[in-house]
Amino acid sequence: MEFDLQQAVLLHKSLQAHLLQTETLVANLVINLKPNSVLNITEINRVLAAIATNNHQVSKALLLISTKLAENNHNQTDPAIKSALIAAMDNSNQIRSWMAAWPQIDYLVRMQVPAKRRKLFHKTTAENDITISQLSAYDSAFEDLRVLLSTNSQGADALNHGCFPDISLPNSVFLENVHAAYRLMLAQGHATQSQFIDVGCGCGMKVLQASKFFNHAVGLEYDEGYANDAQKLLAQMYVQNTLIIHGDGITFDDYKDFNLVYFYRPMRDTELLKNLEDKITSSVTPGTILFAPYNQFFYRHKDLNCAPIGGSLYLAKSTKAQANALRRKAELTGTFFNKPGNPVPSIWDPIIKVSYEKGFGLDNSNKMT
Ligand SMILES: C[S@@+](CC[C@H](N)C(=O)[O-])C[C@H]1O[C@@H](n2cnc3c(N)ncnc32)[C@H](O)[C@@H]1O
């Protein structure tokens, strides 16, 4: 039977209808995957299967359209059919790439169902542990870079004020705690407005590292030379979501604006360190995550109304039961944190977005179109 204009138009319409159907199924899946919704595994499996079937129809329609177009070109038949087929092929490369990406999206969803606990901290005490050995080499190289990037030694004013010089917490320890803090923020629903501050940021390496996890990373530093080093480092790296403030943590008035406050024993003077701890813990809002990896804070945390969560993290103005409940909720999040880049828009974007809100993602998602 002759292929006519009406069939060409119908083919176009059928492709559009299948794409629309995919969008509807994606929206349905997103409702089922939302944070805090109880996962209906049967329904999620049904929708995944329906999307796969629909994708098959989309690919079949695309193939038919391109075959008919090739035939039409060869036979030089009706120009009206040709233009109808060309219109149907509009966006075809993009649609093909969406179809090709589906197995990865399907995998992304299946990572989330059924819900599974993933611990916040992954410590091993085994001797000759492969990860510990590798991290120790990584920490040592990171420290070499920090020394290279610090052009100033401690100033006299900071020394007299009772400050410690810029002594660095090993970056691997920092990483495991900020990663856990990020997942706690996901559980709190705060991860999309995350504000981090390093009280006593030295030359700013931890602010740089934190900028990979959080929307905004601030470094507060008393020592002017260190603050200048930090500012220079972040400007040279073109890191947009950071700020260095030259100021005193004891009199800083904006702790309430942060949902993660990091302080690594900034002051040598024990009484002044207490003042700093008092100031931070009294001015943050309840539920703020504090990251304080040193003994004095560990011994004082109960008196300061903070509850331990794990690692060196504490929940401010909270009970142990509240901290435990939050930790358990955070253990149900995924471990993915990479902020989405600027990928080409895709029909799967709503799934990628809802997954990201729960800590799930594909490490190569920005290559996916
Ligand atoms: C132990 S270092 C920590 C450096 C960095 N935060 C890290 O974890 O690698 C302490 C830093 O806190 C700064 N500091 C000490 N007292 C401070 C205060 N009251 N306000 C702001 N910064 C302070 C010191 O100058 C020093 O750079």
The ligand as an ORCA input file, in Angstrom:
! r2SCAN-3c Opt
* xyz 0 1
  C      43.573     24.553     64.337
  S      43.431     25.745     63.053
  C      42.172     25.036     62.047
  C      42.314     25.326     60.574
  C      41.220     24.773     59.684
  N      39.918     25.115     60.203
  C      41.319     23.264     59.537
  O      40.478     22.580     60.080
  O      42.187     22.747     58.860
  C      42.632     27.044     63.957
  C      42.400     28.328     63.157
  O      41.463     29.120     63.888
  C      41.841     30.477     63.851
  N      41.228     31.144     65.043
  C      41.585     30.984     66.315
  N      40.783     31.686     67.140
  C      39.880     32.307     66.345
  C      38.803     33.188     66.594
  N      38.478     33.565     67.828
  N      38.083     33.631     65.545
  C      38.394     33.263     64.290
  N      39.435     32.466     63.994
  C      40.164     31.966     64.999
  C      43.349     30.403     63.893
  O      43.946     31.614     63.455
  C      43.623     29.202     62.998
  O      43.736     29.601     61.668
*
